[in-house]
């Protein structure tokens, strides 16, 4: 499952979404969010939003292909990165709420894949010019978070109210700050682009992957109070998995 254009990325994501709807698979949650992001990027091309449209589409496709290949390999029982392995494996467990599934996907894709993709289209002398457009990708993601929260309120209407009432909303989301993810991904991109050879790059990826896989545990492992709140939210989630995927779209 490889895309060569942004339109092909959207088509492949649609395939994952429709497959997930048929299979009642929570893997469709992240695909639905990611398709929104990709459509937004596509709609901003040619509007002078990005500094370099051609480079941005190239980045978008390379970035997306890391997720598409991870999904394809996982479905075929082929090796994937530790970050994606932990994310995909969680799709078979009952307790995580929709937002946790989304955060796990964002963790693997932003904290690991984005830096690799940015380095792939850059070199030590050109990467600085990419930073503005790199940040705009994260701006788009951040803007969509509010839309996602509105979508999620249809799935579990009382969760955000409960979290705010108990002053736990910051505790729940603080470990995955978009700014922290962006800055970490940018730092990793600069680390990658300055590696002298393929072996060094692979070693840097393996190290980063282990760190991000370990970090993913903070998204699903919480103290007792939040765990009980999330359990109540999970019990109260409305609709089937396919219903939730459709809402997220």
C-alpha positions in Angstrom: 0.0 0.0 0.0 2.1 2.9 -1.4 0.9 6.3 -2.4 2.6 8.6 -5.0 0.2 11.5 -4.7 -1.9 13.1 -2.0 -5.0 11.9 -3.8 -3.7 8.4 -3.6 -3.1 8.9 0.1 -6.7 9.9 0.6 -7.9 6.8 -1.4 -5.8 4.4 0.7 -7.1 6.0 3.9 -10.6 5.5 2.5 -9.8 1.8 2.0 -8.6 1.5 5.7 -11.7 3.3 6.9 -14.1 1.1 4.9 -12.2 -2.0 5.9 -12.4 -1.0 9.6 -16.1 -0.3 9.3 -16.7 -3.8 7.9 -14.5 -5.4 10.5 -15.7 -3.2 13.4 -12.0 -2.4 14.0 -10.8 0.5 16.1 -8.0 0.9 13.6 -10.4 3.1 11.7 -10.4 5.8 14.3 -7.0 7.1 13.5 -7.5 6.6 9.7 -10.6 8.8 9.9 -8.8 11.5 11.7 -5.8 11.2 9.3 -8.0 11.5 6.3 -9.3 14.8 7.6 -5.8 16.1 8.1 -4.8 15.0 4.6 -7.9 16.6 3.0 -7.1 19.9 4.8 -3.5 19.8 3.6 -4.7 19.2 0.0 -7.2 22.1 0.2 -4.5 24.4 1.4 -2.2 23.6 -1.5 -2.3 26.5 -4.1 -3.5 29.0 -1.5 -0.1 30.4 -0.5 -0.6 28.8 2.9 2.6 26.7 2.5 6.0 28.1 1.5 6.5 25.4 -1.0 3.5 23.4 -2.3 5.5 20.9 -4.2 7.7 20.1 -1.3 4.8 20.0 1.1 2.9 17.4 -1.1 6.1 15.3 -1.2 6.4 15.5 2.6 2.7 14.6 3.0 3.0 11.5 0.8 6.3 10.3 2.3 4.9 10.9 5.8 1.6 9.1 5.0 3.4 6.2 3.4 5.0 5.4 6.7 1.6 4.9 8.3 0.1 3.1 5.2 3.0 0.7 5.1 2.8 0.1 8.9 -0.9 -0.7 8.6 -0.4 -3.0 5.6 2.5 -4.8 7.2 0.6 -5.3 10.4 -2.4 -6.7 8.6 -0.1 -9.1 6.8 1.7 -10.1 10.1 4.9 -8.5 8.9 7.3 -6.6 11.2 6.4 -2.9 12.1 8.0 -0.4 14.3 7.6 -0.8 18.1 5.6 2.4 18.2 3.1 1.2 15.6 3.1 -2.3 17.1 1.9 -1.1 20.4 -0.7 1.2 18.8 -2.1 -1.5 16.5 -2.1 -4.2 19.3 -4.2 -1.9 21.4 -7.0 -2.1 18.8 -7.7 -5.6 20.2 -8.2 -4.5 23.8 -11.5 -3.3 25.1 -10.7 -0.6 27.8 -9.2 2.3 25.7 -11.6 5.0 24.8 -11.7 6.6 21.3 -9.4 9.5 22.3 -6.8 7.1 23.6 -6.7 5.2 20.3 -6.3 8.5 18.5 -3.5 9.7 20.7 -1.7 6.4 20.3 -1.8 6.8 16.5 -0.7 10.4 16.7 2.2 9.5 19.1 3.6 6.9 16.6 3.1 9.0 13.5 4.2 12.4 14.8 6.9 11.5 17.3 8.5 8.9 15.0 7.4 9.1 11.4 7.3 12.9 10.9 10.9 13.4 11.7 12.0 10.6 9.4 9.9 11.9 6.5 11.2 15.5 7.0 14.8 14.2 6.9 14.1 12.2 3.8 13.2 15.3 1.7 16.0 17.5 3.2 19.7 17.7 3.7 21.8 19.6 6.4 21.8 22.7 4.3 18.1 22.8 3.4 16.3 21.5 6.4 16.1 24.9 8.1 13.9 26.2 5.2 11.4 23.4 5.9 10.7 24.4 9.5 7.8 26.8 8.7 5.9 24.3 6.7 6.8 21.5 9.1 5.1 23.6 11.9 2.1 24.2 9.7 1.4 20.5 9.5 1.2 20.5 13.3 -1.0 23.6 13.3 -3.5 21.8 11.1 -3.5 18.8 13.5 -4.0 21.1 16.4 -6.9 22.9 14.8 -8.6 19.6 14.1 -8.3 18.5 17.7 -11.2 20.9 18.6 -13.3 19.3 15.8 -12.4 15.8 17.1 -13.5 16.8 20.7 -16.8 18.0 19.3 -17.1 14.6 17.4 -16.3 12.7 20.5 -18.9 14.5 22.5 -21.4 12.6 20.4 -19.8 9.4 21.4 -19.5 10.0 25.2 -21.3 13.3 25.9 -20.4 13.5 29.6 -16.7 12.7 29.5 -15.3 16.2 29.0 -17.6 17.6 31.6 -16.5 15.0 34.1 -12.8 15.6 33.4 -13.2 19.3 33.8 -15.3 19.0 36.9 -12.6 16.8 38.5 -9.8 19.0 37.1 -8.3 16.0 35.4 -8.6 17.1 31.8 -5.1 18.6 31.8 -3.7 15.5 33.4 -5.3 13.4 30.7 -4.0 15.3 27.7 -0.8 16.9 29.0 1.4 14.0 28.2 0.6 14.4 24.6 1.0 18.1 23.9 1.0 19.1 20.2 3.7 21.6 20.8 5.9 19.0 22.6 5.3 16.5 19.8 6.1 19.1 17.2 9.3 20.2 18.9 10.4 16.6 19.5 9.7 15.6 15.9 11.7 18.6 14.6 14.6 17.9 16.8 14.5 14.2 15.6 14.4 15.4 12.0 17.6 17.4 12.5 19.2 14.4 14.2 18.3 12.2 11.3 19.4 14.6 8.5 22.8 14.9 10.1 23.5 11.2 10.3 26.5 10.3 8.1 25.3 7.0 6.7 22.4 4.5 6.5 23.6 2.5 9.5 23.7 5.6 11.7 20.2 6.6 10.5 18.8 3.1 11.2 20.3 3.2 14.7 18.8 6.6 15.4 15.4 5.3 14.2 15.6 2.3 16.5 16.6 4.4 19.5 13.8 6.9 18.9 11.3 4.1 18.2 12.0 2.5 21.5 11.6 5.8 23.3 8.3 6.5 21.6 6.9 3.0 22.2 7.8 3.4 25.9 6.1 6.9 25.9 2.9 5.3 24.5 2.3 3.7 27.9 1.5 7.1 29.4 -1.5 7.3 27.1 -3.1 4.0 28.3 -1.7 3.7 31.9 -3.2 6.1 34.4 -3.6 6.5 38.1 -6.6 5.0 39.7 -8.9 8.1 39.6 -8.4 8.7 35.9 -8.6 5.0 35.1 -12.0 4.8 36.8 -13.2 7.9 34.9 -12.1 6.5 31.6 -13.6 3.1 32.5 -17.0 4.9 33.1 -16.5 6.8 29.8 -15.8 3.5 27.9 -18.9 1.9 29.4 -20.9 4.9 28.3 -19.6 5.2 24.8 -22.5 5.3 22.3 -22.7 3.1 19.3 -20.6 0.4 17.6 -17.1 0.9 16.5 -18.3 1.5 12.9 -20.7 4.2 14.3 -17.8 5.9 16.0 -15.7 5.8 12.8 -18.5 7.5 10.9 -18.9 10.2 13.6 -15.2 10.9 13.4 -15.4 11.3 9.7 
